[in-house]
Amino acid sequence: MSAHFSLCQQADSAIARQPADRPPDFEIFGESFKAKDPPTVLKTLRPSLTLTPSQTTPAIPFLLLQQQKQQQQQIRYASAKPQKARNRHKGHTRPADLHKSSLGDMTKLKAGGGGGDGRHVARPVDETGRGQNKSGARESFMGASMIRDHMRHAVDPDPLGRMRWERRMVVRELTRKLDPRGRETRAERIKRTEREALSKSPWLATSTKKLVHLAHQISGKTLEEARTQMKFSKKKFAREVLYELDFARDKAVVERGMGLGKVNGEFKLGETETKTVKDYRHGKWVEVDDPTRMYVSEAWVNRGPWRGKKPNYRARGRVDLIQMPQASITIRLKEEKTRVREYEEKKAKEHRQGPWIHLPDRPVTAQRPFYSW
């Protein structure tokens, strides 16, 4: 401690002896140092030590050094990794996965260029700025590549299985059409010409006994009439049924194209014939002016798992368990053309059967020589 203090005193005294217009010099252990060459700890402890400036490269930041080391390890691992045997017979290699915002970096590369190993690398753009994909798809969508080679492994993972399935479907269709009795069935014709949409609500915190009354209330009504009933209903879960009706309507319009008679030209105001049909399922007459108008064909309730249990304390130290139920409602929407077809089929069947005869004119059968009573 005393030696260090004496060194500091010698340095201060040397600075004090220097003129104001001259940089201070240092004299420690009989050695004088210029201001441009300040003393170091090693030179103070060992005056005979000669220090020369380092000729090596400047220090590299630690993060940059770590990144270079990781890149070298990745290159070494990629070169040592063997190729899978199941991919050797293929004429192409799987393209690198493209993540978000990586397509913009690839578009800066020149088309037709090759990689560092001499192989040809497919570029997303060519000299004219257009993509090399032959399918006509967009180059990118929401940051993901839409190039055919990049999407092949995602949308068609098993091409051989897909081709076998398509062949089976074609063979089955041709075999059926070549058969004289293999014409289109009634169920297939209905599926092809009529539309329907099914929507199921999530589990609701109510019981089936309460929810079934709302299902009966909307069944058989048009979509607008059912919405009006639920809008002005005093039931607690009428709002949930109203939300499910709106969701089923949107789903039917978007996915099935239902209720678009004015857009498709199937319905013209004042020109389309108005029909009065009877809904035998619900027992009421309906006027149909738009064949594409949606109505609630069916609505039923399903019972779900118990939400939980809670105690119900009784007398004499007894405890009962109250189970809290769950239920969901399922709605099937159809177009009015379905109701018209059902009514016409019902009337055609009645006409085919002919008038009802109380005592038909036919021979008496099962005659016996004794009384049957």
Secondary structure by P-SEA (a helix, b strand, c coil): caaaaaaaaaaaaaaaaccccccbbbbcccccccccccccccccccccbbbbcccccccccaaaaaaaaaaaaaaaaaaaccccccccccccccccccccaaaaaaaacccccccccccbbbbcccccccccccccccccccccccccccccccccccaaaaaaaaaaaaaaaaaaaacccccccaaaaaaacbbbbbbbbccccccaaaaaaaaaaaccccaaaaaaaaaaccccaaaaaaaaaaaaaaaaaaccccccccccccccccccbbbbbbcccccbbbbbcccccccccccbbbbbcccbbbbbbbccbbbbbbbbbbbbbbbbbbcaaaaaaaaaaaaaaaaaacccccccccccccccccccc
